[in-house]
Amino acid sequence: MTARGTLLVGNFQVDSPTRVHIDYWGDWPLVYRTEEAFLALSDGLPFAARALAWDETRCQMFMRLEKRA
């Protein structure tokens, strides 16, 4: 039996205008990535579809990976 599924992963982008506020005021250090670096995390994984989307502020990216049977 082959499993199917969807994985949704979020990551803040390097150009996020909220970066200073999150890092300094929120004391919440994050790993910021470019689109290319974010997609590279899935290189070599067996998936049927891969897509990138952004929140309405374009601060956070979401990578959706789908595995089909």
PyMOL commands that set and color helices and strands:
alter all, ss='L'
color gray80, all
select helices_A, chain A and resi 19-25+35-40
alter helices_A, ss='H'
color red, helices_A
select strands_A, chain A and resi 5-12+49-54+60-67
alter strands_A, ss='S'
color yellow, strands_A
deselect
rebuild
show_as cartoon
